[in-house]
Amino acid sequence: MNRLTRAALAVFLIVGVALLGFLVVQGNKPTIPAPDYVDAERIVFFALGDQGSGRYRQHGVSWLMERECQSDSAVNFSLLLGDNFYPEGVNSVDDPLWQKYFESAYDGPCLSGMPFFAMFGNHDHMGNIDAQLAYARQQRGSGRWQMPDKFYTQDFGRVGERTLLRLFVIDTLLPMPAQLQMIKDGLAKDEAVWTALASHHTARSFDEVYGDNPAWIDEVRSLGIDLYLSGHAHNLQLIAKAEEPLYIVSGAGGKRPYGVTQSDELLFGRASLGFVKLSLDAESLAIEFSALDLGGRGSFRVSRDCMEKTSIASCVESH
């Protein structure tokens, strides 16, 4: 064995041992508590959908999330954008898929210390969606699974007397009138610094499978929200269109990625596994995509001062 071969073998063994050390993280390892998100003046969260494959793609994204979480201990929570359990949801709160697709999939020392707010995707509707609600209500497993209802409003952070982020979670496969009324009531209650609507299904998307949903776009545009987050399309996208919310597609959490088409309105598009991290405070919103491919990251910033003068689509700066 020559010197070069021995050196290469040594590097391989070191990397292998390090990776093994990560993969065997157990529940008795100290966790990193997630910062409080109720009164925080800055909110940081991960968003990803279509993650529930239980296979190597999901674990690869989980590894990337854990690494990012440990480098930024300010991450408050994760937002799961639906299709939590492929191919046909779960049967009950005791379904073995809970352990395989959620509990053990995100068991790193940082991720195991934060809540995961969830919603339904179309594949979840093929199973028992009430079981996903019950798993949260009964605080099953690690107690991290958060699903207050089939659709819900959740506030995060405070800036003086104002909510920092008001998040509306909906399900477009369910009747919409009550959900739209929930959003309108939430927008009228008091003025939040940032407003976001999250749904599994896309409104705008430059993917090669689904594309835009024109009828739903008109409804979304009329609401006057800042952000629309979705999964469904298995890739990563940031879309900016004048007089509309900023669209973030993060459906690359665990399934084979879809191709991305080109458009001037597509500020970022990657046919890769990965997730997005959002950081918000009173002055700005930071959006950072983390991809598992060689393209790496895409970072953007939106200033609130700019938004006072023009639409959010005109305020996105690449970093």
SVG drawing of the C-alpha trace seen along z (x, -y; Angstrom):
<svg xmlns="http://www.w3.org/2000/svg" viewBox="-67 -55 71 57">
<polyline fill="none" stroke="black" stroke-width="0.4" points="0.0,0.0 1.6,-3.3 1.7,-6.5 -1.1,-8.1 -3.4,-5.1 -2.8,-5.0 -3.5,-8.8 -6.7,-8.4 -7.8,-5.4 -7.0,-7.4 -9.2,-10.3 -12.0,-7.8 -11.9,-6.3 -11.9,-9.7 -14.9,-10.8 -16.6,-7.5 -16.2,-7.6 -17.4,-11.2 -20.5,-10.3 -21.2,-7.2 -20.9,-9.4 -23.7,-11.6 -25.9,-8.7 -25.9,-7.0 -27.2,-10.1 -29.4,-8.7 -32.1,-10.1 -29.8,-10.2 -27.5,-12.7 -28.0,-16.3 -30.3,-18.3 -30.0,-21.9 -33.2,-23.6 -35.0,-25.7 -35.2,-29.4 -38.6,-30.6 -40.7,-31.8 -43.5,-33.6 -41.9,-36.9 -38.7,-36.7 -37.7,-39.8 -36.2,-37.6 -37.7,-34.4 -35.7,-31.8 -37.3,-28.7 -36.7,-25.9 -39.4,-25.1 -39.6,-22.0 -42.2,-19.7 -42.6,-16.3 -40.1,-15.0 -41.8,-11.8 -40.1,-9.2 -38.3,-7.5 -35.3,-6.9 -31.9,-8.2 -33.1,-11.4 -35.0,-12.4 -32.0,-11.5 -29.7,-13.5 -31.8,-16.7 -32.1,-16.0 -28.3,-15.8 -28.1,-19.2 -30.7,-20.7 -29.0,-19.4 -25.7,-20.9 -27.3,-24.3 -29.2,-24.1 -26.0,-23.5 -24.3,-26.4 -27.2,-28.7 -28.6,-27.9 -31.3,-30.6 -33.5,-28.4 -36.9,-28.3 -38.9,-25.7 -39.4,-23.7 -42.4,-24.1 -43.4,-20.9 -45.2,-21.7 -47.1,-18.5 -46.8,-15.0 -45.4,-13.9 -45.9,-10.2 -45.5,-8.6 -47.2,-6.9 -50.6,-6.9 -50.3,-8.7 -50.6,-7.0 -53.3,-4.7 -53.2,-5.6 -51.1,-7.3 -49.4,-3.9 -48.4,-3.5 -44.7,-2.5 -44.2,-5.2 -44.2,-7.8 -40.9,-6.5 -39.4,-5.9 -40.6,-9.0 -40.5,-11.6 -39.1,-10.7 -35.9,-8.9 -35.6,-11.0 -35.0,-14.2 -33.2,-12.9 -30.0,-15.0 -29.2,-16.8 -30.4,-20.2 -33.5,-19.1 -34.7,-16.9 -35.0,-20.0 -37.5,-22.0 -41.1,-21.8 -42.2,-20.8 -45.4,-22.6 -47.1,-20.5 -49.9,-20.5 -51.5,-17.9 -50.4,-17.1 -52.3,-15.2 -50.5,-11.9 -51.5,-12.4 -55.2,-12.6 -54.9,-9.0 -54.5,-7.9 -56.1,-8.8 -55.5,-12.6 -57.2,-12.6 -54.4,-10.4 -51.9,-13.2 -54.0,-15.6 -54.3,-13.1 -50.5,-12.5 -50.1,-16.2 -53.0,-16.5 -51.9,-13.5 -48.2,-14.7 -47.2,-11.3 -43.5,-10.3 -41.1,-13.2 -43.9,-15.7 -42.4,-17.8 -45.2,-17.2 -47.4,-20.3 -50.7,-20.3 -53.3,-22.4 -56.0,-21.7 -56.7,-20.9 -56.0,-24.6 -54.8,-27.1 -53.2,-30.5 -50.0,-30.6 -48.2,-33.8 -44.5,-34.0 -42.5,-36.7 -43.3,-40.2 -42.1,-43.7 -43.5,-46.0 -47.3,-45.5 -47.2,-43.8 -46.9,-40.2 -43.7,-39.7 -44.9,-36.8 -48.5,-35.7 -48.6,-32.4 -51.8,-31.0 -51.6,-27.2 -54.3,-26.0 -55.3,-22.9 -56.5,-23.5 -58.0,-20.0 -60.5,-21.0 -63.5,-23.4 -62.0,-26.9 -64.6,-29.4 -63.9,-28.8 -60.2,-28.9 -60.3,-32.2 -62.4,-33.7 -59.8,-32.6 -57.1,-34.4 -59.2,-37.6 -60.1,-37.6 -56.4,-37.1 -55.3,-40.0 -58.0,-42.3 -57.3,-41.4 -54.2,-43.5 -51.3,-44.4 -48.4,-41.9 -45.0,-42.9 -44.9,-39.9 -47.7,-37.8 -47.3,-34.4 -49.6,-31.8 -48.5,-28.2 -50.1,-25.4 -48.9,-22.2 -50.0,-23.1 -48.3,-25.7 -49.9,-28.9 -47.0,-29.9 -44.3,-27.4 -41.8,-27.1 -41.5,-23.3 -41.7,-20.8 -44.7,-18.9 -47.3,-21.2 -46.7,-24.9 -49.1,-27.7 -52.6,-27.4 -54.3,-30.4 -57.6,-30.2 -55.8,-30.0 -53.4,-32.8 -56.2,-35.3 -57.4,-34.4 -53.9,-34.6 -53.2,-38.0 -56.4,-39.5 -55.4,-38.6 -52.5,-41.0 -50.0,-38.7 -46.3,-39.0 -45.2,-35.4 -46.6,-32.3 -44.8,-29.1 -45.6,-25.7 -44.2,-22.3 -45.8,-19.8 -43.2,-20.7 -40.1,-18.7 -37.5,-21.5 -36.5,-24.8 -37.8,-28.1 -38.0,-31.8 -40.5,-33.7 -41.1,-37.5 -43.9,-39.0 -45.1,-42.6 -48.1,-43.3 -48.1,-39.7 -46.6,-38.0 -43.2,-36.5 -43.5,-32.8 -41.2,-30.3 -41.4,-26.7 -39.6,-24.2 -40.8,-20.7 -37.4,-19.1 -37.3,-17.4 -37.1,-13.8 -38.3,-12.8 -36.6,-12.8 -36.4,-16.4 -38.4,-17.9 -36.8,-20.0 -37.1,-23.8 -38.1,-25.9 -36.7,-29.4 -38.3,-32.8 -37.3,-36.3 -39.6,-36.1 -37.7,-33.0 -35.0,-34.5 -33.8,-31.1 -34.6,-27.7 -32.8,-24.5 -33.8,-20.9 -32.1,-19.6 -32.9,-18.1 -32.8,-20.7 -34.7,-23.2 -35.1,-26.9 -34.3,-28.9 -36.1,-32.1 -35.0,-34.8 -37.3,-37.7 -37.1,-40.7 -38.7,-44.2 -36.3,-45.5 -35.8,-42.6 -36.4,-39.1 -33.5,-36.8 -34.2,-33.8 -31.5,-31.2 -31.8,-28.0 -29.6,-25.1 -29.3,-22.5 -27.6,-19.1 -26.2,-19.5 -22.9,-21.1 -24.6,-24.5 -24.8,-25.1 -26.8,-28.0 -28.8,-30.9 -29.2,-33.9 -31.6,-36.8 -32.8,-39.7 -35.9,-41.9 -36.1,-45.2 -39.2,-46.4 -38.3,-50.0 -38.3,-49.1 -41.7,-47.5 -43.2,-50.7 -42.5,-52.3 -43.1,-49.4 -44.2,-45.8 -42.2,-43.1 -41.2,-41.6 -39.2,-44.7 -37.4,-44.6 -35.5,-41.3 -31.8,-41.6 -29.4,-38.7 -26.6,-38.2"/>
</svg>
